[in-house]
Amino acid sequence: MTDTPGAAFVETREYRRFREFCDACRRYRYIGLCHGPPGVGKTLSARRYADWDRVEATNPYADGGDFRSDDVPGQGCILYTATVVNSPGQIQGDVSGLRQRMRDLVRQAIRTETDPAIVAARRKLETERDGLLVKHDWLQGKPARLKRAEAAVSAAIRTRAERDRVAGDPTELLLVDEVDRLKMLGLEQLRAIFDAGGIGLVLIGMPGLERRLARYAQLSSRIGFVHEFRPLGAPEVRTLLAGWRPPGAALPADLLADAEATAAIIRITGGNFRLLDRLLTQVARILELNGLDTMTREAVEAAREVLVIGTA
């Protein structure tokens, strides 16, 4: 897990719990509610679960892709981030667009798998036509081998069309981030999408979201799972410090060498992943400015002084 898109992702215990929670919402087609303080990794975990970096990097309108139908980016899960200014119509349009993107990615994978057979059949048909153009007496009708070549082309095209038809709408789970931005009408629109779509729905927001949604009986009565995304524990922070580094930060090889520095990091960050990333980046800066090659408690405290750390 990291704050930088595309950087190495660390599968923490909280992410594994989140993944199991999303799997359950997907399997049982329930509404799930995920809440937790800022910086603990909710958005990053959602992007990881939805394979959203790959989805955003893929052009769904290309003739072919570098993936097959068993490895389509997203695998039927879409991530929608509620905008600051929103309306029911905009939410409906945005979600519909994301679902269409998932359809297009599946069709792209089908084209990647079926196009070689269609191309080969058409090439064979052209070869048969070229060979018979001057050699065959066309008054005697179409030769059998030409009919077979034409039938092979038609069969290959029908196979692709049938796979497109069977694929339908592949979306199985909708993750909605920044749900706190939505007003009652926006939440009602999400409920309508859930009721009409036969898909699972996960709402991701800040602590207190569960109490707010409890006021909307039509929505809260459909919530089947609630997941609290908690900060990392001290053992997990130590595990991260043993191998993970913020992208671009030049830090000593062993961040656990100084027990006091490690304890200071755990105390200051409180298991908040985003704050851990920011703090270590500042520590790297301070070590570089002072020509130090070992992390100390003093360096950690100095890094803490230049950060704005709010109260949870």
Long-range contacts (C-beta under 8 A, 24 or more apart in sequence): 1-41, 1-44, 1-45, 1-48, 1-273, 2-44, 2-244, 2-246, 2-247, 2-273, 2-277, 3-44, 3-246, 3-273, 3-274, 3-277, 4-246, 4-247, 4-277, 5-47, 5-53, 6-53, 7-247, 8-244, 9-44, 9-48, 10-240, 10-244, 12-41, 12-232, 12-236, 12-240, 12-273, 13-233, 13-236, 14-40, 14-41, 14-45, 14-229, 14-230, 14-232, 15-41, 15-45, 15-48, 17-227, 18-42, 18-45, 18-46, 18-49, 18-227, 18-229, 19-45, 19-49, 21-202, 21-225, 21-227, 22-49, 22-77, 22-173, 22-175, 22-200, 22-202, 24-224, 24-225, 25-173, 25-200, 25-201, 25-202, 25-224, 25-225, 26-77, 26-172, 26-173, 26-200, 27-200, 28-200, 28-224, 29-198, 29-199, 29-200, 30-200, 30-201, 30-222, 30-223, 30-224, 30-225, 31-194, 31-200, 31-201, 31-202, 31-203, 31-219, 31-222, 31-223, 31-224, 31-225, 32-200, 32-201, 32-202, 32-203, 32-223, 32-224, 32-225, 32-226, 32-227, 33-202, 33-203, 33-205, 33-209, 33-210, 33-213, 33-223, 33-225, 33-226, 33-227, 34-202, 34-203, 34-204, 34-205, 34-226, 34-227, 34-228, 34-229, 35-204, 35-205, 35-206, 35-207, 35-208, 35-209, 35-210, 35-226, 35-227, 35-228, 35-229, 36-206, 36-207, 36-228, 36-229, 36-230, 37-206, 37-207, 37-231, 37-272, 37-312, 38-206, 38-274, 39-272, 39-273, 39-274, 39-275, 40-229, 40-230, 40-231, 40-232, 40-271, 40-272, 40-273, 40-274, 41-229, 41-273, 41-274, 42-177, 42-204, 42-229, 43-81, 43-177, 43-204, 44-273, 45-229, 46-79, 46-175, 46-177, 46-202, 46-204, 47-79, 49-77, 49-175, 50-74, 50-77, 50-78, 50-79, 50-175, 51-75, 51-77, 52-79, 55-79, 55-101, 55-102, 55-105, 58-105, 58-108, 60-101, 60-104, 60-105, 60-108, 61-104, 62-108, 63-111, 63-115, 64-108, 64-111, 64-112, 64-115, 65-105, 65-108, 65-109, 65-112, 66-112, 67-109, 67-112, 68-109, 68-112, 68-113, 69-106, 69-109, 69-110, 69-113, 71-109, 72-102, 72-105, 72-106, 72-109, 72-170, 73-105, 74-102, 74-105, 76-102, 76-170, 76-171, 76-172, 76-173, 77-171, 77-172, 77-173, 77-174, 77-175, 78-102, 78-171, 78-173, 78-174, 78-175, 79-175, 79-177, 80-174, 80-175, 80-176, 80-177, 81-176, 81-177, 81-178, 82-176, 82-177, 82-178, 82-179, 82-181, 82-182, 82-186, 83-181, 84-181, 86-181, 86-182, 86-183, 86-186, 87-185, 87-186, 88-185, 88-186, 88-188, 88-189, 91-182, 91-186, 91-189, 91-190, 91-193, 92-189, 92-192, 92-193, 95-174, 95-193, 98-171, 99-169, 99-171, 102-169, 102-170, 102-171, 103-167, 103-168, 103-169, 103-170, 106-167, 106-170, 107-164, 107-167, 110-160, 110-163, 110-164, 110-167, 111-160, 114-156, 114-159, 114-160, 114-163, 115-160, 117-156, 117-159, 118-153, 118-156, 118-157, 118-160, 121-149, 121-152, 121-153, 121-155, 121-156, 122-153, 124-149, 124-152, 125-149, 125-150, 125-152, 125-153, 169-197, 171-197, 171-199, 172-199, 172-200, 173-199, 173-200, 173-201, 173-202, 174-199, 174-200, 174-201, 174-202, 175-202, 175-204, 176-201, 176-202, 176-203, 176-204, 177-204, 177-205, 178-204, 178-205, 179-203, 179-204, 179-205, 179-209, 180-205, 180-206, 180-209, 184-216, 187-213, 187-216, 187-219, 188-216, 188-218, 188-219, 190-219, 191-218, 191-219, 191-222, 194-222, 230-271, 231-270, 231-271, 231-272, 231-273, 232-271, 232-272, 232-273, 232-276, 233-271, 234-266, 234-271, 236-271, 237-265, 237-266, 237-269, 237-271, 237-276, 238-262, 238-266, 240-276, 241-265, 245-280, 246-277, 246-280, 246-281, 246-284, 248-281, 249-280, 249-281, 249-283, 249-284, 250-284, 250-287, 250-288, 251-280, 251-283, 251-284, 251-287, 251-295, 252-287, 252-293, 252-294, 252-295, 255-280, 255-295, 257-294, 257-295, 258-294, 258-295, 258-296, 258-297, 260-296, 260-297, 261-295, 261-296, 261-297, 261-299, 261-300, 263-297, 264-297, 264-300, 264-301, 264-304, 265-300, 268-300, 268-304, 268-309, 270-312, 272-312, 275-307, 275-309, 278-307, 279-303, 279-304, 279-307, 282-306, 282-307
